[in-house]
Amino acid sequence: MYKHIVKQGETIFSIAMDYRTPVQALLNANHLSIFSRLVPGQAIIIPHLPAKGSIPYTIHISVSRRQLTLKKKGNIVHTYPIGVGKIVTATPVGDFIIVNRQPNPGGPFGAMWLSLSKIHYGIHGTNNPSSIGKYVSKGCIRMYNKDVLELASMVPNGTEVFIRP
């Protein structure tokens, strides 16, 4: 099972939201009560996700190059152009994982939505292909629909996503 390391200011409720997991499931998996206090550095088991490092694929995103690189066991499989967040709604930098997915989510999200372990952020398709390669989103990573479908067909939930400036 995947282990999240608690950061300053996080609560069991914020962690549950980030991983789209019921609070009670986190409490049960970690033998905690609703009154338990979390401390930075503490490991929290996320019960529905595989252990870190157990998936051969990783996703590496360069915001400045507007590029997503898919690797398998450290070797580049494919590189895709992406659209990223505007200055005022920048794409978050950090280490995340794919926690769930939704085909055909509707609206501007194109053919697929891959939720990241940061609430409201994901990798998704687009209904505006001319936005790829630009700083245009509200922080999400936009891909051409054919590219996000190809990516989603290869990477399972639990895949690590590393976003760098």
Sequence and secondary structure as in RCSB ss.txt:
>XXXX:A:sequence
MYKHIVKQGETIFSIAMDYRTPVQALLNANHLSIFSRLVPGQAIIIPHLPAKGSIPYTIHISVSRRQLTLKKKGN
IVHTYPIGVGKIVTATPVGDFIIVNRQPNPGGPFGAMWLSLSKIHYGIHGTNNPSSIGKYVSKGCIRMYNKDVLE
LASMVPNGTEVFIRP
>XXXX:A:secstr
 EEEE  TT  HHHHHHHTT  HHHHHHHTT  TT    TT EEEETTS  TT SSEEEEEETTTTEEEEEETTE
EEEEEE BEE GGG    EEEEEEEEEES  GGGTTEEEEESSTT EEE  S GGGTTSEEESS EE  HHHHHH
HHHH  TT EEEEE 
